[in-house]
Amino acid sequence: MVTGTIGSIAGCQVVVSKRIVAGATTVENFIVKSNALTLYLKRDTAVEADRDILTKTSVITVDKHFVAVLSDASKVVKATFLK
């Protein structure tokens, strides 16, 4: 479900985050079970190519537009820790 996991605790994947602010008094973590999120695709993969004839180089770009939506709130737990 997630790339970059460093392990799992009780079946939950653990992912390192840089969102914790140094000196913060509370830390919030979300535990999300599978099928709690739905991905909606706005635009499928679009490939664009451009050629510069003077330098003989090609530039190719690819993008895809999507959004993640919380579709089942009963599968999400918010854990707040005090320092």
Distance bins in CASP14 RR format, pairs under 12 A and 6 or more apart:
PFRMAT RR
TARGET T0000
AUTHOR 0000-0000-0000
RMODE 2
METHOD distances of the structure
MODEL  1
1 8 0 0 0 0 0 1 0 0 0 0 0
1 11 0 0 0 0 0 1 0 0 0 0 0
1 12 0 0 0 0 0 1 0 0 0 0 0
1 13 1 0 0 1 0 0 0 0 0 0 0
1 15 0 0 0 0 0 1 0 0 0 0 0
1 32 0 0 0 0 1 0 0 0 0 0 0
1 33 0 0 0 0 1 0 0 0 0 0 0
1 34 1 0 1 0 0 0 0 0 0 0 0
1 35 0 0 0 0 1 0 0 0 0 0 0
1 36 0 0 0 0 1 0 0 0 0 0 0
1 37 0 0 0 0 1 0 0 0 0 0 0
1 39 0 0 0 0 0 1 0 0 0 0 0
1 68 0 0 0 0 0 1 0 0 0 0 0
1 75 0 0 0 0 0 1 0 0 0 0 0
2 8 0 0 0 0 0 1 0 0 0 0 0
2 12 0 0 0 0 0 1 0 0 0 0 0
2 13 1 0 1 0 0 0 0 0 0 0 0
2 14 0 0 0 0 1 0 0 0 0 0 0
2 15 1 0 1 0 0 0 0 0 0 0 0
2 16 0 0 0 0 0 1 0 0 0 0 0
2 17 0 0 0 0 0 1 0 0 0 0 0
2 30 0 0 0 0 0 1 0 0 0 0 0
2 31 0 0 0 0 0 1 0 0 0 0 0
2 32 0 0 0 0 1 0 0 0 0 0 0
2 34 0 0 0 0 0 1 0 0 0 0 0
2 37 0 0 0 0 0 1 0 0 0 0 0
2 68 0 0 0 0 0 1 0 0 0 0 0
3 13 0 0 0 0 1 0 0 0 0 0 0
3 15 0 0 0 0 1 0 0 0 0 0 0
3 16 0 0 0 0 0 1 0 0 0 0 0
4 13 0 0 0 0 1 0 0 0 0 0 0
4 14 0 0 0 0 1 0 0 0 0 0 0
4 15 1 0 0 1 0 0 0 0 0 0 0
4 16 1 0 0 1 0 0 0 0 0 0 0
4 17 0 0 0 0 0 1 0 0 0 0 0
5 11 0 0 0 0 0 1 0 0 0 0 0
5 12 0 0 0 0 1 0 0 0 0 0 0
5 13 1 0 1 0 0 0 0 0 0 0 0
5 14 1 0 0 1 0 0 0 0 0 0 0
5 15 1 0 1 0 0 0 0 0 0 0 0
5 16 0 0 0 0 1 0 0 0 0 0 0
5 17 0 0 0 0 0 1 0 0 0 0 0
6 12 0 0 0 0 0 1 0 0 0 0 0
6 13 0 0 0 0 1 0 0 0 0 0 0
6 14 1 0 1 0 0 0 0 0 0 0 0
6 15 1 0 0 1 0 0 0 0 0 0 0
6 16 1 0 1 0 0 0 0 0 0 0 0
6 17 0 0 0 0 0 1 0 0 0 0 0
7 13 1 0 0 1 0 0 0 0 0 0 0
7 14 1 0 1 0 0 0 0 0 0 0 0
7 15 0 0 0 0 1 0 0 0 0 0 0
7 16 0 0 0 0 0 1 0 0 0 0 0
8 14 1 0 0 1 0 0 0 0 0 0 0
8 15 0 0 0 0 0 1 0 0 0 0 0
8 31 0 0 0 0 0 1 0 0 0 0 0
9 15 0 0 0 0 0 1 0 0 0 0 0
9 29 0 0 0 0 0 1 0 0 0 0 0
9 31 0 0 0 0 1 0 0 0 0 0 0
9 79 0 0 0 0 0 1 0 0 0 0 0
10 31 0 0 0 0 1 0 0 0 0 0 0
10 33 0 0 0 0 0 1 0 0 0 0 0
10 77 0 0 0 0 0 1 0 0 0 0 0
11 31 0 0 0 0 1 0 0 0 0 0 0
11 32 0 0 0 0 0 1 0 0 0 0 0
11 33 0 0 0 0 1 0 0 0 0 0 0
11 34 0 0 0 0 0 1 0 0 0 0 0
12 29 0 0 0 0 1 0 0 0 0 0 0
12 30 0 0 0 0 0 1 0 0 0 0 0
12 31 1 0 1 0 0 0 0 0 0 0 0
12 32 0 0 0 0 1 0 0 0 0 0 0
12 33 0 0 0 0 1 0 0 0 0 0 0
12 34 0 0 0 0 0 1 0 0 0 0 0
12 75 0 0 0 0 0 1 0 0 0 0 0
12 76 0 0 0 0 0 1 0 0 0 0 0
12 77 0 0 0 0 1 0 0 0 0 0 0
12 79 0 0 0 0 0 1 0 0 0 0 0
13 30 0 0 0 0 0 1 0 0 0 0 0
13 31 0 0 0 0 1 0 0 0 0 0 0
13 32 0 0 0 0 1 0 0 0 0 0 0
13 33 0 0 0 0 0 1 0 0 0 0 0
13 34 0 0 0 0 1 0 0 0 0 0 0
14 29 0 0 0 0 1 0 0 0 0 0 0
14 31 0 0 0 0 0 1 0 0 0 0 0
15 29 0 0 0 0 1 0 0 0 0 0 0
15 30 0 0 0 0 0 1 0 0 0 0 0
15 31 0 0 0 0 0 1 0 0 0 0 0
15 32 0 0 0 0 0 1 0 0 0 0 0
16 29 0 0 0 0 0 1 0 0 0 0 0
17 27 0 0 0 0 1 0 0 0 0 0 0
17 28 0 0 0 0 0 1 0 0 0 0 0
17 29 0 0 0 0 1 0 0 0 0 0 0
17 30 0 0 0 0 0 1 0 0 0 0 0
19 27 0 0 0 0 1 0 0 0 0 0 0
19 28 0 0 0 0 1 0 0 0 0 0 0
19 29 0 0 0 0 1 0 0 0 0 0 0
19 30 0 0 0 0 0 1 0 0 0 0 0
20 26 0 0 0 0 0 1 0 0 0 0 0
20 27 1 0 1 0 0 0 0 0 0 0 0
20 28 0 0 0 0 1 0 0 0 0 0 0
20 29 0 0 0 0 1 0 0 0 0 0 0
20 81 0 0 0 0 0 1 0 0 0 0 0
20 83 0 0 0 0 0 1 0 0 0 0 0
21 27 0 0 0 0 1 0 0 0 0 0 0
21 28 0 0 0 0 0 1 0 0 0 0 0
21 83 0 0 0 0 0 1 0 0 0 0 0
22 83 0 0 0 0 0 1 0 0 0 0 0
23 83 1 0 0 1 0 0 0 0 0 0 0
24 80 0 0 0 0 0 1 0 0 0 0 0
24 81 0 0 0 0 0 1 0 0 0 0 0
24 82 0 0 0 0 0 1 0 0 0 0 0
24 83 1 0 0 1 0 0 0 0 0 0 0
25 80 0 0 0 0 0 1 0 0 0 0 0
25 81 0 0 0 0 1 0 0 0 0 0 0
25 82 1 0 0 1 0 0 0 0 0 0 0
25 83 1 0 1 0 0 0 0 0 0 0 0
26 78 0 0 0 0 0 1 0 0 0 0 0
26 79 0 0 0 0 0 1 0 0 0 0 0
26 80 1 0 1 0 0 0 0 0 0 0 0
26 81 1 0 0 1 0 0 0 0 0 0 0
26 82 1 0 1 0 0 0 0 0 0 0 0
26 83 1 0 0 1 0 0 0 0 0 0 0
27 78 0 0 0 0 0 1 0 0 0 0 0
27 79 0 0 0 0 1 0 0 0 0 0 0
27 80 1 0 0 1 0 0 0 0 0 0 0
27 81 1 0 1 0 0 0 0 0 0 0 0
27 82 0 0 0 0 1 0 0 0 0 0 0
27 83 1 0 0 1 0 0 0 0 0 0 0
28 77 0 0 0 0 0 1 0 0 0 0 0
28 78 1 0 0 1 0 0 0 0 0 0 0
28 79 1 0 0 1 0 0 0 0 0 0 0
28 80 1 0 1 0 0 0 0 0 0 0 0
28 81 1 0 0 1 0 0 0 0 0 0 0
28 82 0 0 0 0 0 1 0 0 0 0 0
28 83 0 0 0 0 0 1 0 0 0 0 0
29 76 0 0 0 0 0 1 0 0 0 0 0
29 77 0 0 0 0 1 0 0 0 0 0 0
29 78 1 0 0 1 0 0 0 0 0 0 0
29 79 1 0 1 0 0 0 0 0 0 0 0
29 80 1 0 0 1 0 0 0 0 0 0 0
29 81 1 0 0 1 0 0 0 0 0 0 0
30 36 0 0 0 0 1 0 0 0 0 0 0
30 37 0 0 0 0 0 1 0 0 0 0 0
30 70 0 0 0 0 1 0 0 0 0 0 0
30 73 0 0 0 0 0 1 0 0 0 0 0
30 75 0 0 0 0 0 1 0 0 0 0 0
30 76 1 0 0 1 0 0 0 0 0 0 0
30 77 1 0 0 1 0 0 0 0 0 0 0
30 78 1 0 1 0 0 0 0 0 0 0 0
30 79 1 0 0 1 0 0 0 0 0 0 0
30 80 0 0 0 0 0 1 0 0 0 0 0
31 75 0 0 0 0 1 0 0 0 0 0 0
31 76 1 0 0 1 0 0 0 0 0 0 0
31 77 1 0 1 0 0 0 0 0 0 0 0
31 78 1 0 0 1 0 0 0 0 0 0 0
31 79 1 0 0 1 0 0 0 0 0 0 0
31 80 0 0 0 0 0 1 0 0 0 0 0
32 68 0 0 0 0 0 1 0 0 0 0 0
32 70 0 0 0 0 1 0 0 0 0 0 0
32 71 0 0 0 0 0 1 0 0 0 0 0
32 72 0 0 0 0 1 0 0 0 0 0 0
32 73 0 0 0 0 0 1 0 0 0 0 0
32 74 0 0 0 0 0 1 0 0 0 0 0
32 75 1 0 0 1 0 0 0 0 0 0 0
32 76 1 0 1 0 0 0 0 0 0 0 0
32 77 0 0 0 0 1 0 0 0 0 0 0
32 78 0 0 0 0 1 0 0 0 0 0 0
32 79 0 0 0 0 0 1 0 0 0 0 0
33 70 0 0 0 0 0 1 0 0 0 0 0
33 71 0 0 0 0 0 1 0 0 0 0 0
33 72 0 0 0 0 1 0 0 0 0 0 0
33 73 0 0 0 0 0 1 0 0 0 0 0
33 74 0 0 0 0 1 0 0 0 0 0 0
33 75 1 1 0 0 0 0 0 0 0 0 0
33 76 1 0 0 1 0 0 0 0 0 0 0
33 77 0 0 0 0 1 0 0 0 0 0 0
34 71 0 0 0 0 0 1 0 0 0 0 0
34 72 0 0 0 0 0 1 0 0 0 0 0
34 75 1 0 0 1 0 0 0 0 0 0 0
34 76 0 0 0 0 0 1 0 0 0 0 0
35 70 0 0 0 0 0 1 0 0 0 0 0
35 71 1 0 0 1 0 0 0 0 0 0 0
35 72 1 0 0 1 0 0 0 0 0 0 0
35 74 0 0 0 0 0 1 0 0 0 0 0
35 75 1 0 0 1 0 0 0 0 0 0 0
35 76 0 0 0 0 0 1 0 0 0 0 0
36 68 0 0 0 0 0 1 0 0 0 0 0
36 69 0 0 0 0 0 1 0 0 0 0 0
36 70 1 0 0 1 0 0 0 0 0 0 0
36 71 1 0 0 1 0 0 0 0 0 0 0
36 72 1 0 1 0 0 0 0 0 0 0 0
36 73 1 0 0 1 0 0 0 0 0 0 0
36 74 0 0 0 0 1 0 0 0 0 0 0
36 75 1 1 0 0 0 0 0 0 0 0 0
36 76 1 0 1 0 0 0 0 0 0 0 0
36 77 0 0 0 0 0 1 0 0 0 0 0
37 66 0 0 0 0 0 1 0 0 0 0 0
37 67 0 0 0 0 0 1 0 0 0 0 0
37 68 1 0 1 0 0 0 0 0 0 0 0
37 69 1 0 0 1 0 0 0 0 0 0 0
37 70 1 0 0 1 0 0 0 0 0 0 0
37 71 1 0 0 1 0 0 0 0 0 0 0
37 72 0 0 0 0 1 0 0 0 0 0 0
37 73 0 0 0 0 0 1 0 0 0 0 0
37 75 0 0 0 0 1 0 0 0 0 0 0
37 76 0 0 0 0 1 0 0 0 0 0 0
38 66 0 0 0 0 0 1 0 0 0 0 0
38 67 0 0 0 0 1 0 0 0 0 0 0
38 68 1 0 0 1 0 0 0 0 0 0 0
38 69 1 0 1 0 0 0 0 0 0 0 0
38 70 0 0 0 0 1 0 0 0 0 0 0
38 71 1 0 1 0 0 0 0 0 0 0 0
38 72 0 0 0 0 1 0 0 0 0 0 0
38 75 0 0 0 0 0 1 0 0 0 0 0
39 64 0 0 0 0 0 1 0 0 0 0 0
39 65 0 0 0 0 0 1 0 0 0 0 0
39 66 1 0 1 0 0 0 0 0 0 0 0
39 67 1 0 0 1 0 0 0 0 0 0 0
39 68 1 0 1 0 0 0 0 0 0 0 0
39 69 1 0 0 1 0 0 0 0 0 0 0
39 70 0 0 0 0 0 1 0 0 0 0 0
39 71 0 0 0 0 1 0 0 0 0 0 0
40 64 0 0 0 0 0 1 0 0 0 0 0
40 65 0 0 0 0 1 0 0 0 0 0 0
40 66 1 0 0 1 0 0 0 0 0 0 0
40 67 1 0 1 0 0 0 0 0 0 0 0
40 68 0 0 0 0 1 0 0 0 0 0 0
40 69 1 0 0 1 0 0 0 0 0 0 0
40 70 0 0 0 0 0 1 0 0 0 0 0
40 71 0 0 0 0 1 0 0 0 0 0 0
41 64 1 0 0 1 0 0 0 0 0 0 0
41 65 1 0 0 1 0 0 0 0 0 0 0
41 66 1 0 1 0 0 0 0 0 0 0 0
41 67 0 0 0 0 1 0 0 0 0 0 0
41 68 0 0 0 0 0 1 0 0 0 0 0
41 69 0 0 0 0 0 1 0 0 0 0 0
42 63 0 0 0 0 0 1 0 0 0 0 0
42 64 0 0 0 0 1 0 0 0 0 0 0
42 65 1 0 1 0 0 0 0 0 0 0 0
42 66 1 0 0 1 0 0 0 0 0 0 0
42 67 1 0 0 1 0 0 0 0 0 0 0
42 68 0 0 0 0 0 1 0 0 0 0 0
42 69 0 0 0 0 0 1 0 0 0 0 0
43 62 0 0 0 0 0 1 0 0 0 0 0
43 63 1 0 0 1 0 0 0 0 0 0 0
43 64 1 0 0 1 0 0 0 0 0 0 0
43 65 1 0 1 0 0 0 0 0 0 0 0
43 66 0 0 0 0 1 0 0 0 0 0 0
43 67 0 0 0 0 0 1 0 0 0 0 0
44 62 0 0 0 0 0 1 0 0 0 0 0
44 63 0 0 0 0 0 1 0 0 0 0 0
44 64 1 0 0 1 0 0 0 0 0 0 0
44 65 0 0 0 0 1 0 0 0 0 0 0
44 66 0 0 0 0 1 0 0 0 0 0 0
45 61 0 0 0 0 0 1 0 0 0 0 0
45 62 1 0 0 1 0 0 0 0 0 0 0
45 63 1 0 0 1 0 0 0 0 0 0 0
45 64 1 0 1 0 0 0 0 0 0 0 0
45 65 0 0 0 0 1 0 0 0 0 0 0
45 66 0 0 0 0 0 1 0 0 0 0 0
46 60 0 0 0 0 0 1 0 0 0 0 0
46 61 0 0 0 0 1 0 0 0 0 0 0
46 62 1 0 0 1 0 0 0 0 0 0 0
46 63 1 0 1 0 0 0 0 0 0 0 0
46 64 1 0 0 1 0 0 0 0 0 0 0
46 65 0 0 0 0 1 0 0 0 0 0 0
47 59 0 0 0 0 0 1 0 0 0 0 0
47 60 1 0 0 1 0 0 0 0 0 0 0
47 61 1 0 0 1 0 0 0 0 0 0 0
47 62 1 0 1 0 0 0 0 0 0 0 0
47 63 0 0 0 0 1 0 0 0 0 0 0
47 64 0 0 0 0 0 1 0 0 0 0 0
48 58 0 0 0 0 0 1 0 0 0 0 0
48 59 0 0 0 0 1 0 0 0 0 0 0
48 60 1 0 0 1 0 0 0 0 0 0 0
48 61 1 0 1 0 0 0 0 0 0 0 0
48 62 1 0 0 1 0 0 0 0 0 0 0
48 63 0 0 0 0 1 0 0 0 0 0 0
49 57 0 0 0 0 0 1 0 0 0 0 0
49 58 1 0 0 1 0 0 0 0 0 0 0
49 59 1 0 0 1 0 0 0 0 0 0 0
49 60 1 0 1 0 0 0 0 0 0 0 0
49 61 1 0 0 1 0 0 0 0 0 0 0
49 62 0 0 0 0 1 0 0 0 0 0 0
50 57 0 0 0 0 1 0 0 0 0 0 0
50 58 1 0 0 1 0 0 0 0 0 0 0
50 59 1 0 1 0 0 0 0 0 0 0 0
50 60 1 0 0 1 0 0 0 0 0 0 0
50 61 0 0 0 0 1 0 0 0 0 0 0
51 57 1 0 0 1 0 0 0 0 0 0 0
51 58 1 0 1 0 0 0 0 0 0 0 0
51 59 1 0 0 1 0 0 0 0 0 0 0
51 60 0 0 0 0 1 0 0 0 0 0 0
52 58 1 0 0 1 0 0 0 0 0 0 0
52 59 1 0 0 1 0 0 0 0 0 0 0
70 76 1 0 0 1 0 0 0 0 0 0 0
70 78 0 0 0 0 0 1 0 0 0 0 0
END
